[in-house]
Structures are given as C-alpha cells and as structure tokens.
Amino acid sequence: MSTSITVIPTRSEHTITFKVDRALLPYGKSLPFSEPAAAALHPMAQALTTIPGVNSVWIMADEIMITKDEDVRWATIKPKVMETIRKVQADE
C-alpha cells in the first residue's frame, strides 16, 4: 500500500511539511536532524538527508519538515523527497 503524503506549505519559502498517514514517532516527540551523521539515528532522516539540496529534516509524530538549501528549487527536490518517504515507509 502506498503512503499518502500531504504537502503543507510553511511561512518560509525554504521549508515544507510533509504529513504522512502513519506515525513516525510517538505524539509529542520530535527529532531534528541537521547533520547526516546524526540522521543515522532514524531511517527516514538518514534517507532524506542524502538527497542533494536537503539542508535539514525535523521528524514529528506524523509529519516531516524539510528545509532545503536556498539555491535549490522545490521542483527539483520535492519529488525526490516524496519518493524517499514512500520507499522508507514501504521498507518498514
């Protein structure tokens, strides 16, 4: 079954929230990842931080907030982010 993803814009043009249809962490918990080494602690963060142009990943209950590099367009990385989220969810 494919993961349902809702894209939610934020106030920052460099940050988008991706809401998924199942919990990634217990409600009320969150994990920020701004360095690939730290992302090794969570399979989703590890996969997302390997995408060129992804600057940071913040995982909350059923949401993933992605901040991109300023010189990268969302049209370039958003499909890769969504594909990665679906792949990691399918592997779990």
DSSP file (Angstrom, degrees, kcal/mol; ACC not computed):
  #  RESIDUE AA STRUCTURE BP1 BP2  ACC     N-H-->O    O-->H-N    N-H-->O    O-->H-N    TCO  KAPPA ALPHA  PHI   PSI    X-CA   Y-CA   Z-CA
    1    1 A M              0   0    0      0, 0.0     2,-0.2     0, 0.0     0, 0.0   0.000 360.0 360.0 360.0 134.1    0.0    0.0    0.0
    2    2 A S        -     0   0    0      1,-0.1     2,-0.3    88,-0.0    85,-0.0  -0.483 360.0-111.9 -78.0 143.7    1.3    3.4   -1.0
    3    3 A T        -     0   0    0     -2,-0.2     2,-0.4    83,-0.1    -1,-0.1  -0.582  25.8-132.1 -74.7 131.5    1.9    6.0    1.7
    4    4 A S        -     0   0    0     -2,-0.3    17,-0.8    82,-0.0     2,-0.4  -0.742  26.4-169.5 -84.2 129.8   -0.4    9.0    1.5
    5    5 A I  E     -A   20   0A   0     -2,-0.4     2,-0.5    15,-0.2    15,-0.2  -0.985  11.2-164.2-126.4 128.3    1.5   12.3    1.7
    6    6 A T  E     -A   19   0A   0     13,-2.7    13,-3.2    -2,-0.4     2,-0.5  -0.951  16.0-142.1-109.5 128.1    0.0   15.8    2.1
    7    7 A V  E     -A   18   0A   0     -2,-0.5    11,-0.2    11,-0.2    -2,-0.0  -0.797  17.4-170.2 -93.3 125.5    2.3   18.7    1.4
    8    8 A I  E     -A   17   0A   0      9,-3.5     9,-2.7    -2,-0.5    -2,-0.0  -0.953  14.7-138.8-119.8 113.5    1.8   21.6    3.8
    9    9 A P  E     -A   16   0A   0      0, 0.0     2,-0.2     0, 0.0     7,-0.2  -0.282  18.4-155.8 -64.8 156.3    3.5   25.0    3.0
   10   10 A T        -     0   0    0      5,-0.9     5,-0.1     2,-0.5     6,-0.0  -0.643  35.3 -93.5-120.3-178.5    5.1   26.9    5.8
   11   11 A R  S    S+     0   0    0     -2,-0.2     2,-0.4     2,-0.0     5,-0.1   0.768 107.6  75.0 -68.4 -24.8    5.9   30.6    6.3
   12   12 A S  S >  S-     0   0    0      1,-0.1     3,-1.3     3,-0.1    -2,-0.5  -0.751  74.4-146.2 -92.3 133.6    9.4   30.0    5.0
   13   13 A E  T 3  S+     0   0    0     -2,-0.4    -1,-0.1     1,-0.2    -2,-0.0   0.635 101.2  55.0 -70.0 -12.5    9.8   29.5    1.3
   14   14 A H  T 3  S+     0   0    0     53,-0.1    54,-2.9     1,-0.0     2,-0.4   0.416 100.9  67.5 -99.8  -0.3   12.7   27.1    2.1
   15   15 A T  E <   + B   0  67A   0     -3,-1.3    -5,-0.9    52,-0.2     2,-0.3  -0.976  53.2 174.6-128.6 134.4   10.7   24.8    4.4
   16   16 A I  E     -AB   9  66A   0     50,-2.3    50,-3.0    -2,-0.4     2,-0.5  -0.984  22.2-138.0-133.0 145.4    7.8   22.4    3.6
   17   17 A T  E     -AB   8  65A   0     -9,-2.7    -9,-3.5    -2,-0.3     2,-0.6  -0.894  10.2-158.3-103.8 134.4    6.0   20.0    5.9
   18   18 A F  E     -AB   7  64A   0     46,-2.8    46,-2.0    -2,-0.5     2,-0.5  -0.950   8.5-157.9-112.4 111.9    5.1   16.5    4.5
   19   19 A K  E     -AB   6  63A   0    -13,-3.2   -13,-2.7    -2,-0.6    44,-0.2  -0.793  11.3-162.8 -93.5 127.5    2.3   14.9    6.5
   20   20 A V  E     -A    5   0A   0     42,-2.7   -15,-0.2    -2,-0.5     4,-0.1  -0.628  27.7-114.7-108.5 168.1    2.1   11.1    6.2
   21   21 A D  S    S+     0   0    0    -17,-0.8     2,-0.3    -2,-0.2   -16,-0.1   0.258  92.4  44.6 -91.6  13.4   -0.6    8.7    7.0
   22   22 A R  S    S-     0   0    0    -18,-0.1    -2,-0.2    40,-0.1     2,-0.2  -0.991  92.1 -87.8-150.9 159.4    1.1    6.8    9.9
   23   23 A A        +     0   0    0     -2,-0.3    39,-0.3     1,-0.2    38,-0.1  -0.409  28.2 179.0 -71.4 135.2    3.1    7.7   13.0
   24   24 A L  S    S+     0   0    0     37,-4.3    38,-0.2     1,-0.4    -1,-0.2   0.672  78.8   8.9 -99.4 -29.4    6.9    8.1   12.6
   25   25 A L  S    S-     0   0    0     36,-1.4    -1,-0.4     4,-0.1     3,-0.1  -0.946  97.2 -80.5-142.8 159.6    7.3    9.0   16.3
   26   26 A P    >   -     0   0    0      0, 0.0     3,-2.1     0, 0.0    35,-0.4  -0.355  64.2 -86.3 -60.4 145.9    5.0    9.0   19.4
   27   27 A Y  T 3  S+     0   0    0      1,-0.3     3,-0.1    33,-0.1    -4,-0.0  -0.258 117.1  26.2 -53.8 135.7    2.8   12.0   19.6
   28   28 A G  T 3  S+     0   0    0      1,-0.3     2,-0.3    -3,-0.1    -1,-0.3   0.286 100.6 104.9  91.7  -9.9    4.5   14.9   21.3
   29   29 A K    <   +     0   0    0     -3,-2.1    32,-1.2     2,-0.0    -1,-0.3  -0.759  43.7 176.0-100.9 150.2    8.0   13.7   20.4
   30   30 A S  E     -C   60   0A   0     -2,-0.3    30,-0.2    30,-0.2    28,-0.0  -0.991  16.2-158.3-150.5 152.3   10.2   15.3   17.7
   31   31 A L  E     -C   59   0A   0     28,-2.7    28,-2.7    -2,-0.3     2,-0.4  -0.970   8.8-156.3-134.0 117.7   13.7   14.8   16.4
   32   32 A P  E     -C   58   0A   0      0, 0.0     2,-0.4     0, 0.0    26,-0.3  -0.759   8.7-171.0 -93.1 140.8   15.6   17.4   14.4
   33   33 A F  E     +C   57   0A   0     24,-3.3    24,-3.0    -2,-0.4    -2,-0.0  -0.960  23.5 153.1-132.6 114.8   18.4   16.4   12.1
   34   34 A S        +     0   0    0     -2,-0.4    -1,-0.1    22,-0.2    24,-0.1   0.423  67.8  55.2-117.1  -3.7   20.7   19.0   10.5
   35   35 A E  S >> S-     0   0    0     22,-0.1     4,-1.6     1,-0.1     3,-0.6  -0.996  76.5-133.1-131.6 136.3   23.8   16.7   10.0
   36   36 A P  H 3> S+     0   0    0      0, 0.0     4,-0.6     0, 0.0    -1,-0.1   0.827 105.5  59.5 -55.8 -34.0   23.9   13.4    8.2
   37   37 A A  H >4 S+     0   0    0      1,-0.2     3,-0.9     2,-0.2     4,-0.1   0.912 107.6  45.0 -63.3 -41.5   25.8   11.7   11.0
   38   38 A A  H X4 S+     0   0    0     -3,-0.6     3,-1.8     1,-0.2    -1,-0.2   0.815 102.2  67.8 -69.9 -29.9   23.0   12.5   13.5
   39   39 A A  H >< S+     0   0    0     -4,-1.6     3,-1.9     1,-0.3     7,-0.7   0.674  77.8  81.7 -65.6 -16.6   20.4   11.3   10.9
   40   40 A A  T << S+     0   0    0     -3,-0.9    -1,-0.3    -4,-0.6    -2,-0.1   0.665  77.9  72.6 -62.0 -14.2   21.8    7.7   11.3
   41   41 A L  T <  S+     0   0    0     -3,-1.8    -1,-0.3     1,-0.2    -2,-0.2   0.673 103.5  36.8 -74.4 -17.4   19.6    7.5   14.4
   42   42 A H  S <> S-     0   0    0     -3,-1.9     4,-2.7    -4,-0.1     5,-0.2  -0.983  72.9-142.2-140.5 125.0   16.4    7.4   12.3
   43   43 A P  H  > S+     0   0    0      0, 0.0     4,-2.1     0, 0.0     5,-0.2   0.848 102.8  50.2 -56.7 -38.0   16.0    5.5    9.0
   44   44 A M  H  > S+     0   0    0      2,-0.2     4,-2.4     1,-0.2     5,-0.2   0.942 113.1  45.0 -66.5 -46.5   13.7    8.2    7.5
   45   45 A A  H  > S+     0   0    0      1,-0.2     4,-2.5     2,-0.2    -1,-0.2   0.900 111.3  54.3 -63.3 -40.1   16.1   11.1    8.4
   46   46 A Q  H  X S+     0   0    0     -4,-2.7     4,-0.5    -7,-0.7    -1,-0.2   0.923 111.8  43.8 -60.3 -45.0   19.0    9.1    7.1
   47   47 A A  H >< S+     0   0    0     -4,-2.1     3,-0.7    -5,-0.2     4,-0.3   0.903 114.9  48.4 -67.7 -41.8   17.4    8.6    3.7
   48   48 A L  H >< S+     0   0    0     -4,-2.4     3,-1.5     1,-0.2    -2,-0.2   0.860 104.5  58.0 -70.9 -35.3   16.2   12.2    3.4
   49   49 A T  H 3< S+     0   0    0     -4,-2.5    -1,-0.2     1,-0.3    -2,-0.2   0.637  96.6  64.8 -72.1 -11.0   19.5   13.8    4.3
   50   50 A T  T << S+     0   0    0     -3,-0.7    -1,-0.3    -4,-0.5    -2,-0.2   0.589  77.9 101.8 -84.3  -9.0   21.2   12.0    1.4
   51   51 A I  S X  S-     0   0    0     -3,-1.5     3,-2.1    -4,-0.3     2,-0.1  -0.630  84.5-115.1 -75.8 123.0   19.0   13.9   -1.1
   52   52 A P  T 3  S+     0   0    0      0, 0.0     3,-0.1     0, 0.0    -2,-0.1  -0.370 101.2  27.4 -58.6 130.9   21.1   16.7   -2.6
   53   53 A G  T 3  S+     0   0    0      1,-0.3    16,-2.9    -4,-0.1     2,-0.6   0.178  85.5 122.8 101.4 -15.9   19.7   20.1   -1.6
   54   54 A V  E <   + D   0  68A   0     -3,-2.1    -1,-0.3    14,-0.2    14,-0.2  -0.709  33.9 178.9 -80.5 122.2   18.1   18.9    1.7
   55   55 A N  E     -     0   0A   0     12,-2.9     2,-0.3    -2,-0.6    13,-0.2   0.855  61.3  -5.8 -92.1 -42.0   19.5   21.1    4.5
   56   56 A S  E     - D   0  67A   0     11,-1.9    11,-2.2    -8,-0.0     2,-0.4  -0.991  53.4-150.3-154.4 159.2   17.7   19.7    7.5
   57   57 A V  E     -CD  33  66A   0    -24,-3.0   -24,-3.3    -2,-0.3     2,-0.5  -0.998   7.0-171.2-133.0 131.8   14.9   17.2    8.5
   58   58 A W  E     -CD  32  65A   0      7,-2.4     7,-3.1    -2,-0.4     2,-0.5  -0.969  10.7-159.7-126.8 115.7   12.7   17.5   11.5
   59   59 A I  E     +CD  31  64A   0    -28,-2.7   -28,-2.7    -2,-0.5     2,-0.3  -0.837  15.2 170.9-101.5 127.1   10.5   14.5   12.2
   60   60 A M  E >   -CD  30  63A   0      3,-3.0     3,-3.1    -2,-0.5   -36,-0.2  -0.936  56.3 -64.3-129.0 152.2    7.4   14.9   14.4
   61   61 A A  T 3  S-     0   0    0    -32,-1.2   -37,-4.3   -35,-0.4   -36,-1.4   0.436 124.3 -11.7   4.1 -85.9    4.6   12.3   15.1
   62   62 A D  T 3  S+     0   0    0    -39,-0.3   -42,-2.7   -38,-0.2     2,-0.3   0.011 123.3  83.7-121.7  27.1    3.2   12.0   11.5
   63   63 A E  E <   -BD  19  60A   0     -3,-3.1    -3,-3.0   -44,-0.2     2,-0.4  -0.958  53.3-160.2-132.1 149.2    5.0   15.0    9.9
   64   64 A I  E     -BD  18  59A   0    -46,-2.0   -46,-2.8    -2,-0.3     2,-0.6  -0.975  10.8-157.6-128.5 116.5    8.4   15.6    8.3
   65   65 A M  E     -BD  17  58A   0     -7,-3.1    -7,-2.4    -2,-0.4     2,-0.5  -0.846  12.1-167.1 -96.2 122.9    9.6   19.1    8.0
   66   66 A I  E     -BD  16  57A   0    -50,-3.0   -50,-2.3    -2,-0.6     2,-0.5  -0.931   9.1-165.0-113.3 130.2   12.2   19.6    5.3
   67   67 A T  E     -BD  15  56A   0    -11,-2.2   -12,-2.9    -2,-0.5   -11,-1.9  -0.967  15.8-155.6-111.4 129.5   14.3   22.7    4.9
   68   68 A K  E     - D   0  54A   0    -54,-2.9   -14,-0.2    -2,-0.5     2,-0.1  -0.575  27.7 -89.5-100.4 163.1   16.1   23.0    1.6
   69   69 A D    >   -     0   0    0    -16,-2.9     3,-1.6    -2,-0.2    -1,-0.1  -0.430  39.6-119.9 -64.6 146.9   19.2   24.8    0.5
   70   70 A E  T 3  S+     0   0    0      1,-0.3    -1,-0.1    -2,-0.1    -2,-0.0   0.801 110.1  53.9 -62.5 -30.6   18.4   28.3   -0.6
   71   71 A D  T 3  S+     0   0    0      2,-0.1     2,-0.4   -18,-0.0    -1,-0.3   0.339  94.2  85.9 -89.8   8.4   19.9   27.8   -4.1
   72   72 A V  S <  S-     0   0    0     -3,-1.6     2,-0.3   -19,-0.2    -4,-0.1  -0.892  73.7-131.7-111.1 139.4   17.8   24.7   -4.8
   73   73 A R    >>  -     0   0    0     -2,-0.4     4,-1.3     1,-0.1     3,-1.2  -0.654  12.8-131.2 -88.8 144.3   14.2   24.8   -6.2
   74   74 A W  H 3> S+     0   0    0     -2,-0.3     4,-3.2     1,-0.3    -1,-0.1   0.849 107.4  65.4 -60.1 -33.7   11.4   22.8   -4.6
   75   75 A A  H 34 S+     0   0    0      1,-0.2    -1,-0.3     2,-0.2    -3,-0.0   0.786 103.2  48.9 -60.5 -25.2   10.5   21.5   -8.1
   76   76 A T  H <4 S+     0   0    0     -3,-1.2     4,-0.3     2,-0.1    -1,-0.2   0.888 125.1  22.2 -80.3 -42.3   13.9   19.8   -8.1
   77   77 A I  H  X S+     0   0    0     -4,-1.3     4,-2.6     2,-0.1     5,-0.2   0.712 101.4  79.3-105.1 -20.9   13.8   18.0   -4.8
   78   78 A K  H  X S+     0   0    0     -4,-3.2     4,-2.5     1,-0.2     5,-0.2   0.915  96.7  48.4 -57.7 -45.0   10.1   17.7   -3.7
   79   79 A P  H  > S+     0   0    0      0, 0.0     4,-2.3     0, 0.0    -1,-0.2   0.889 112.5  49.7 -61.9 -35.7    9.5   14.7   -6.0
   80   80 A K  H  > S+     0   0    0     -4,-0.3     4,-2.3     2,-0.2    -2,-0.2   0.890 110.4  50.2 -67.8 -39.2   12.7   13.0   -4.6
   81   81 A V  H  X S+     0   0    0     -4,-2.6     4,-2.5     2,-0.2    -1,-0.2   0.937 112.5  46.3 -63.2 -47.0   11.6   13.7   -1.0
   82   82 A M  H  X S+     0   0    0     -4,-2.5     4,-2.2     1,-0.2    -2,-0.2   0.900 112.8  49.7 -64.8 -40.7    8.2   12.2   -1.6
   83   83 A E  H  X S+     0   0    0     -4,-2.3     4,-2.3    -5,-0.2    -1,-0.2   0.905 111.8  48.9 -62.6 -41.8    9.6    9.2   -3.4
   84   84 A T  H  X S+     0   0    0     -4,-2.3     4,-2.7     2,-0.2     5,-0.3   0.911 109.5  51.5 -65.9 -43.3   12.1    8.6   -0.5
   85   85 A I  H  X S+     0   0    0     -4,-2.5     4,-2.4     1,-0.2     5,-0.2   0.938 112.5  46.3 -59.1 -46.9    9.3    8.9    2.1
   86   86 A R  H  X S+     0   0    0     -4,-2.2     4,-2.2     1,-0.2    -1,-0.2   0.899 113.1  49.5 -63.2 -40.7    7.2    6.3    0.3
   87   87 A K  H  X S+     0   0    0     -4,-2.3     4,-1.8     2,-0.2    -2,-0.2   0.938 112.7  45.6 -65.7 -47.4   10.2    4.0   -0.1
   88   88 A V  H  X S+     0   0    0     -4,-2.7     4,-1.1     1,-0.2    -2,-0.2   0.907 113.2  50.7 -64.1 -41.7   11.3    4.1    3.5
   89   89 A Q  H  < S+     0   0    0     -4,-2.4     3,-0.4    -5,-0.3    -1,-0.2   0.899 110.4  49.8 -62.3 -39.7    7.6    3.7    4.7
   90   90 A A  H  < S+     0   0    0     -4,-2.2    -1,-0.2     1,-0.2    -2,-0.2   0.840 109.0  52.5 -67.7 -32.6    7.3    0.6    2.4
   91   91 A D  H  <        0   0    0     -4,-1.8    -1,-0.2     1,-0.2    -2,-0.2   0.697 360.0 360.0 -76.2 -19.8   10.5   -0.9    3.7
   92   92 A E     <        0   0    0     -4,-1.1    -1,-0.2    -3,-0.4    -2,-0.2   0.467 360.0 360.0 -80.5 360.0    9.4   -0.6    7.4
